[in-house]
Amino acid sequence: MFTMSMYFLKVHNINGKKIVAICDEEILGQVYKEGNVILDVSFNFYGGKKVDVEEAVRAIDESDIAVISGKRIVNELEKRGLASKEFAISVQGQLHIQIVKEVIEI
């Protein structure tokens, strides 16, 4: 039986900017540590609704900032040309990237 990969998505609106937090469903609530780097995939920040990859991509497209954690979602974004693992940080094998669009008007 095929099971669809799912992700958690939470939208934060801060100072007029839309920030989306997305993570692989299986890492929600986990804390990863490597040296002095800590990746805390907290329920408070990431724990929104469960979505498929297409809804996650739409949310990223509509955001000002995207904070993304997990090997699966980063790989999916790389396949679509939206992110590169080359620029991700890895903490205990979990990938983390941030996509920042124009956030300051000059």
OpenMM code with the backbone's topology and positions (N, CA, C; nanometers):
from openmm import Vec3, app, unit

residues = "MET PHE THR MET SER MET TYR PHE LEU LYS VAL HIS ASN ILE ASN GLY LYS LYS ILE VAL ALA ILE CYS ASP GLU GLU ILE LEU GLY GLN VAL TYR LYS GLU GLY ASN VAL ILE LEU ASP VAL SER PHE ASN PHE TYR GLY GLY LYS LYS VAL ASP VAL GLU GLU ALA VAL ARG ALA ILE ASP GLU SER ASP ILE ALA VAL ILE SER GLY LYS ARG ILE VAL ASN GLU LEU GLU LYS ARG GLY LEU ALA SER LYS GLU PHE ALA ILE SER VAL GLN GLY GLN LEU HIS ILE GLN ILE VAL LYS GLU VAL ILE GLU ILE".split()
positions = [
    Vec3(0.0842, -0.1187, 0.0000),
    Vec3(0.0000, 0.0000, 0.0000),
    Vec3(0.0885, 0.1248, 0.0000),
    Vec3(0.0573, 0.2198, -0.0839),
    Vec3(0.1321, 0.3449, -0.0946),
    Vec3(0.0814, 0.4431, 0.0106),
    Vec3(0.1741, 0.5012, 0.0858),
    Vec3(0.1357, 0.6065, 0.1802),
    Vec3(0.2000, 0.7362, 0.1351),
    Vec3(0.1206, 0.8417, 0.1337),
    Vec3(0.1685, 0.9702, 0.0881),
    Vec3(0.2557, 1.0347, 0.1952),
    Vec3(0.3668, 1.0934, 0.1526),
    Vec3(0.4512, 1.1665, 0.2452),
    Vec3(0.3788, 1.2920, 0.2903),
    Vec3(0.3800, 1.3152, 0.4188),
    Vec3(0.3119, 1.4315, 0.4737),
    Vec3(0.4105, 1.5173, 0.5520),
    Vec3(0.3710, 1.6419, 0.5680),
    Vec3(0.4540, 1.7418, 0.6338),
    Vec3(0.3647, 1.8231, 0.7262),
    Vec3(0.4248, 1.8853, 0.8270),
    Vec3(0.3509, 1.9800, 0.9090),
    Vec3(0.3804, 2.1204, 0.8594),
    Vec3(0.2770, 2.2032, 0.8544),
    Vec3(0.2867, 2.3411, 0.8074),
    Vec3(0.2184, 2.4315, 0.9085),
    Vec3(0.2897, 2.5349, 0.9504),
    Vec3(0.2296, 2.6353, 1.0374),
    Vec3(0.2639, 2.7723, 0.9805),
    Vec3(0.1642, 2.8592, 0.9748),
    Vec3(0.1821, 2.9941, 0.9224),
    Vec3(0.1870, 3.0920, 1.0388),
    Vec3(0.2891, 3.1765, 1.0378),
    Vec3(0.3050, 3.2815, 1.1379),
    Vec3(0.2991, 3.4150, 1.0642),
    Vec3(0.2231, 3.5092, 1.1170),
    Vec3(0.2191, 3.6445, 1.0616),
    Vec3(0.2832, 3.7368, 1.1636),
    Vec3(0.4004, 3.7919, 1.1277),
    Vec3(0.4772, 3.8756, 1.2193),
    Vec3(0.5150, 4.0048, 1.1480),
    Vec3(0.4749, 4.1166, 1.2060),
    Vec3(0.5056, 4.2488, 1.1494),
    Vec3(0.4697, 4.2587, 1.0017),
    Vec3(0.3546, 4.2053, 0.9646),
    Vec3(0.3086, 4.2142, 0.8274),
    Vec3(0.3765, 4.1174, 0.7315),
    Vec3(0.4609, 4.0309, 0.7807),
    Vec3(0.5292, 3.9315, 0.6970),
    Vec3(0.4727, 3.7927, 0.7259),
    Vec3(0.4628, 3.7142, 0.6190),
    Vec3(0.4120, 3.5773, 0.6312),
    Vec3(0.5304, 3.4816, 0.6386),
    Vec3(0.5419, 3.4146, 0.7523),
    Vec3(0.6492, 3.3181, 0.7748),
    Vec3(0.5864, 3.1802, 0.7832),
    Vec3(0.6330, 3.0879, 0.6995),
    Vec3(0.5828, 2.9512, 0.7064),
    Vec3(0.6914, 2.8610, 0.7637),
    Vec3(0.6489, 2.7711, 0.8496),
    Vec3(0.7371, 2.6703, 0.9076),
    Vec3(0.6873, 2.5349, 0.8586),
    Vec3(0.7776, 2.4570, 0.8004),
    Vec3(0.7409, 2.3268, 0.7432),
    Vec3(0.8432, 2.2235, 0.7878),
    Vec3(0.7944, 2.1062, 0.8272),
    Vec3(0.8861, 1.9973, 0.8626),
    Vec3(0.8278, 1.8634, 0.8201),
    Vec3(0.9163, 1.7660, 0.8056),
    Vec3(0.8736, 1.6277, 0.7823),
    Vec3(0.7892, 1.5851, 0.9026),
    Vec3(0.6797, 1.5145, 0.8777),
    Vec3(0.5884, 1.4807, 0.9877),
    Vec3(0.6553, 1.3995, 1.0983),
    Vec3(0.7504, 1.3131, 1.0627),
    Vec3(0.8078, 1.2234, 1.1629),
    Vec3(0.9089, 1.2909, 1.2556),
    Vec3(0.9503, 1.4149, 1.2261),
    Vec3(1.0486, 1.4796, 1.3139),
    Vec3(0.9866, 1.5874, 1.4030),
    Vec3(0.8557, 1.6121, 1.3895),
    Vec3(0.7908, 1.7121, 1.4746),
    Vec3(0.8089, 1.6743, 1.6212),
    Vec3(0.8543, 1.7702, 1.7004),
    Vec3(0.8744, 1.7474, 1.8430),
    Vec3(1.0131, 1.6972, 1.8790),
    Vec3(1.0973, 1.6743, 1.7801),
    Vec3(1.2322, 1.6231, 1.8045),
    Vec3(1.3323, 1.7382, 1.8208),
    Vec3(1.4389, 1.7115, 1.8929),
    Vec3(1.5496, 1.8063, 1.9073),
    Vec3(1.6760, 1.7343, 1.8627),
    Vec3(1.7480, 1.7963, 1.7692),
    Vec3(1.8718, 1.7406, 1.7161),
    Vec3(1.9871, 1.8303, 1.7586),
    Vec3(2.0979, 1.7676, 1.8040),
    Vec3(2.2131, 1.8443, 1.8501),
    Vec3(2.3396, 1.7892, 1.7850),
    Vec3(2.4227, 1.8812, 1.7407),
    Vec3(2.5517, 1.8434, 1.6837),
    Vec3(2.6493, 1.9557, 1.7155),
    Vec3(2.7463, 1.9273, 1.8024),
    Vec3(2.8358, 2.0331, 1.8478),
    Vec3(2.7544, 2.1372, 1.9225),
    Vec3(2.7702, 2.2635, 1.8847),
    Vec3(2.6931, 2.3686, 1.9511),
    Vec3(2.5701, 2.4106, 1.8704),
    Vec3(2.5345, 2.3315, 1.7691),
    Vec3(2.4170, 2.3603, 1.6861),
    Vec3(2.2997, 2.2752, 1.7345),
    Vec3(2.1871, 2.3413, 1.7565),
    Vec3(2.0651, 2.2732, 1.8012),
    Vec3(1.9538, 2.3021, 1.7007),
    Vec3(1.8892, 2.1969, 1.6528),
    Vec3(1.7722, 2.2092, 1.5669),
    Vec3(1.6531, 2.1577, 1.6468),
    Vec3(1.5693, 2.2505, 1.6923),
    Vec3(1.4526, 2.2182, 1.7749),
    Vec3(1.3281, 2.2268, 1.6870),
    Vec3(1.2738, 2.1119, 1.6503),
    Vec3(1.1562, 2.1062, 1.5631),
    Vec3(1.0332, 2.1046, 1.6547),
    Vec3(1.0077, 2.2199, 1.7158),
    Vec3(0.9078, 2.2288, 1.8223),
    Vec3(0.7645, 2.2298, 1.7694),
    Vec3(0.6747, 2.1762, 1.8524),
    Vec3(0.5317, 2.1793, 1.8210),
    Vec3(0.4850, 2.3241, 1.8083),
    Vec3(0.5367, 2.4108, 1.8949),
    Vec3(0.4929, 2.5502, 1.8969),
    Vec3(0.5219, 2.6208, 1.7643),
    Vec3(0.6378, 2.5961, 1.7053),
    Vec3(0.6750, 2.6663, 1.5827),
    Vec3(0.6294, 2.5938, 1.4562),
    Vec3(0.6434, 2.4619, 1.4511),
    Vec3(0.6138, 2.3844, 1.3299),
    Vec3(0.4771, 2.3153, 1.3326),
    Vec3(0.4187, 2.2983, 1.4497),
    Vec3(0.3018, 2.2106, 1.4645),
    Vec3(0.1704, 2.2712, 1.4209),
    Vec3(0.1500, 2.2802, 1.2937),
    Vec3(0.0232, 2.3295, 1.2399),
    Vec3(-0.0572, 2.2142, 1.1845),
    Vec3(-0.0944, 2.2270, 1.0587),
    Vec3(-0.1745, 2.1209, 0.9963),
    Vec3(-0.0861, 2.0311, 0.9104),
    Vec3(-0.1344, 1.9077, 0.8897),
    Vec3(-0.0652, 1.8138, 0.8010),
    Vec3(-0.1009, 1.8463, 0.6570),
    Vec3(0.0023, 1.8527, 0.5720),
    Vec3(-0.0197, 1.8839, 0.4309),
    Vec3(0.0642, 1.7912, 0.3441),
    Vec3(0.0266, 1.7826, 0.2160),
    Vec3(0.1093, 1.7099, 0.1208),
    Vec3(0.2132, 1.8058, 0.0629),
    Vec3(0.3011, 1.7541, -0.0209),
    Vec3(0.4112, 1.8354, -0.0728),
    Vec3(0.3605, 1.9508, -0.1585),
    Vec3(0.2519, 1.9307, -0.2323),
    Vec3(0.2007, 2.0378, -0.3180),
    Vec3(0.1508, 2.1563, -0.2350),
    Vec3(0.0817, 2.1282, -0.1254),
    Vec3(0.0350, 2.2370, -0.0396),
    Vec3(0.1534, 2.3056, 0.0297),
    Vec3(0.2540, 2.2287, 0.0656),
    Vec3(0.3741, 2.2872, 0.1263),
    Vec3(0.4422, 2.3826, 0.0282),
    Vec3(0.4542, 2.3413, -0.0977),
    Vec3(0.5173, 2.4257, -0.2006),
    Vec3(0.4349, 2.5528, -0.2227),
    Vec3(0.3030, 2.5407, -0.2270),
    Vec3(0.2174, 2.6598, -0.2424),
    Vec3(0.2387, 2.7577, -0.1272),
    Vec3(0.2483, 2.7045, -0.0062),
    Vec3(0.2682, 2.7901, 0.1117),
    Vec3(0.4021, 2.8625, 0.1029),
    Vec3(0.5042, 2.7929, 0.0565),
    Vec3(0.6361, 2.8564, 0.0402),
    Vec3(0.6282, 2.9663, -0.0644),
    Vec3(0.5605, 2.9374, -0.1755),
    Vec3(0.5459, 3.0373, -0.2820),
    Vec3(0.4777, 3.1647, -0.2315),
    Vec3(0.3832, 3.1499, -0.1394),
    Vec3(0.3052, 3.2628, -0.0908),
    Vec3(0.3677, 3.3316, 0.0310),
    Vec3(0.4814, 3.2799, 0.0779),
    Vec3(0.5419, 3.3326, 0.2005),
    Vec3(0.6479, 3.4392, 0.1718),
    Vec3(0.6808, 3.5144, 0.2765),
    Vec3(0.7952, 3.6051, 0.2716),
    Vec3(0.9210, 3.5332, 0.3192),
    Vec3(0.9029, 3.4458, 0.4187),
    Vec3(1.0125, 3.3670, 0.4741),
    Vec3(0.9617, 3.2249, 0.4953),
    Vec3(1.0441, 3.1268, 0.4602),
    Vec3(1.0102, 2.9871, 0.4862),
    Vec3(1.1226, 2.9246, 0.5689),
    Vec3(1.0841, 2.8589, 0.6773),
    Vec3(1.1773, 2.7887, 0.7649),
    Vec3(1.1431, 2.6409, 0.7511),
    Vec3(1.2398, 2.5624, 0.7016),
    Vec3(1.2101, 2.4263, 0.6567),
    Vec3(1.3078, 2.3281, 0.7199),
    Vec3(1.2536, 2.2229, 0.7813),
    Vec3(1.3375, 2.1222, 0.8457),
    Vec3(1.2943, 1.9822, 0.8055),
    Vec3(1.3929, 1.9005, 0.7758),
    Vec3(1.3680, 1.7603, 0.7436),
    Vec3(1.4294, 1.7210, 0.6112),
    Vec3(1.4819, 1.5997, 0.6082),
    Vec3(1.5473, 1.5487, 0.4865),
    Vec3(1.4501, 1.5380, 0.3700),
    Vec3(1.3291, 1.4883, 0.3978),
    Vec3(1.2358, 1.4635, 0.2875),
    Vec3(1.1898, 1.5924, 0.2207),
    Vec3(1.1502, 1.6920, 0.3008),
    Vec3(1.0994, 1.8149, 0.2406),
    Vec3(1.2102, 1.8905, 0.1680),
    Vec3(1.3308, 1.8916, 0.2219),
    Vec3(1.4411, 1.9598, 0.1526),
    Vec3(1.4701, 1.8892, 0.0201),
    Vec3(1.4689, 1.7568, 0.0189),
    Vec3(1.4894, 1.6820, -0.1062),
    Vec3(1.3801, 1.7132, -0.2078),
    Vec3(1.2552, 1.7199, -0.1621),
    Vec3(1.1445, 1.7527, -0.2532),
    Vec3(1.1613, 1.8927, -0.3115),
    Vec3(1.2024, 1.9879, -0.2297),
    Vec3(1.2209, 2.1246, -0.2786),
    Vec3(1.3369, 2.1323, -0.3770),
    Vec3(1.4411, 2.0528, -0.3515),
    Vec3(1.5543, 2.0512, -0.4448),
    Vec3(1.5115, 1.9946, -0.5803),
    Vec3(1.4298, 1.8899, -0.5809),
    Vec3(1.3797, 1.8322, -0.7065),
    Vec3(1.3042, 1.9359, -0.7893),
    Vec3(1.2374, 2.0285, -0.7203),
    Vec3(1.1570, 2.1309, -0.7883),
    Vec3(1.2348, 2.2593, -0.8166),
    Vec3(1.3638, 2.2601, -0.7806),
    Vec3(1.4472, 2.3774, -0.8060),
    Vec3(1.4220, 2.4925, -0.7108),
    Vec3(1.3592, 2.4657, -0.5962),
    Vec3(1.3275, 2.5708, -0.5002),
    Vec3(1.4307, 2.5861, -0.3893),
    Vec3(1.5180, 2.4878, -0.3749),
    Vec3(1.6205, 2.4912, -0.2706),
    Vec3(1.7354, 2.4011, -0.3138),
    Vec3(1.8480, 2.4174, -0.2481),
    Vec3(1.9631, 2.3321, -0.2765),
    Vec3(2.0183, 2.2765, -0.1456),
    Vec3(2.0372, 2.1450, -0.1402),
    Vec3(2.0942, 2.0831, -0.0204),
    Vec3(2.2332, 2.1385, 0.0084),
    Vec3(2.2981, 2.1897, -0.0938),
    Vec3(2.4316, 2.2487, -0.0786),
    Vec3(2.4308, 2.3619, 0.0247),
    Vec3(2.3169, 2.4316, 0.0362),
    Vec3(2.3069, 2.5449, 0.1278),
    Vec3(2.2354, 2.5104, 0.2578),
    Vec3(2.1978, 2.3851, 0.2754),
    Vec3(2.1299, 2.3418, 0.3980),
    Vec3(2.2327, 2.3131, 0.5061),
    Vec3(2.1911, 2.3317, 0.6299),
    Vec3(2.2742, 2.2818, 0.7382),
    Vec3(2.2206, 2.1432, 0.7745),
    Vec3(2.3111, 2.0594, 0.8211),
    Vec3(2.2737, 1.9245, 0.8610),
    Vec3(2.3041, 1.9081, 1.0091),
    Vec3(2.2037, 1.8652, 1.0839),
    Vec3(2.2193, 1.8408, 1.2268),
    Vec3(2.1716, 1.6990, 1.2528),
    Vec3(2.2646, 1.6129, 1.2877),
    Vec3(2.2360, 1.4708, 1.3083),
    Vec3(2.1619, 1.4124, 1.1881),
    Vec3(2.1994, 1.4537, 1.0690),
    Vec3(2.1410, 1.3997, 0.9468),
    Vec3(2.0123, 1.4665, 0.9019),
    Vec3(1.9564, 1.5536, 0.9836),
    Vec3(1.8364, 1.6265, 0.9429),
    Vec3(1.8790, 1.7579, 0.8767),
    Vec3(1.8138, 1.7918, 0.7665),
    Vec3(1.8478, 1.9124, 0.6928),
    Vec3(1.7592, 2.0282, 0.7346),
    Vec3(1.8170, 2.1494, 0.7310),
    Vec3(1.7435, 2.2703, 0.7666),
    Vec3(1.7831, 2.3813, 0.6709),
    Vec3(1.6830, 2.4472, 0.6127),
    Vec3(1.7089, 2.5618, 0.5260),
    Vec3(1.6108, 2.6730, 0.5599),
    Vec3(1.6468, 2.7921, 0.5190),
    Vec3(1.5568, 2.9063, 0.5293),
    Vec3(1.5566, 2.9760, 0.3949),
    Vec3(1.4391, 3.0111, 0.3501),
    Vec3(1.4238, 3.0848, 0.2248),
    Vec3(1.3696, 3.2215, 0.2627),
    Vec3(1.4468, 3.3253, 0.2331),
    Vec3(1.4073, 3.4613, 0.2665),
    Vec3(1.3886, 3.5378, 0.1366),
    Vec3(1.2692, 3.5862, 0.1172),
    Vec3(1.2405, 3.6678, 0.0003),
    Vec3(1.2560, 3.8134, 0.0407),
    Vec3(1.2223, 3.9048, -0.0451),
    Vec3(1.2355, 4.0464, -0.0107),
    Vec3(1.1540, 4.0786, 0.1137),
    Vec3(1.2214, 4.1234, 0.2172),
    Vec3(1.1507, 4.1548, 0.3412),
    Vec3(1.1722, 4.3000, 0.3842),
    Vec3(1.2611, 4.3710, 0.3175),
    Vec3(1.2868, 4.5107, 0.3526),
    Vec3(1.2601, 4.5960, 0.2302),
    Vec3(1.1762, 4.6936, 0.2466),
    Vec3(1.1489, 4.7854, 0.1359),
    Vec3(1.2399, 4.9064, 0.1511),
    Vec3(1.3023, 4.9451, 0.0410),
    Vec3(1.3941, 5.0592, 0.0422),
    Vec3(1.3284, 5.1782, -0.0245),
] * unit.nanometer
topology = app.Topology()
chain = topology.addChain("A")
for resn in residues:
    res = topology.addResidue(resn, chain)
    for name in ("N", "CA", "C"):
        topology.addAtom(name, app.Element.getBySymbol(name[0]), res)
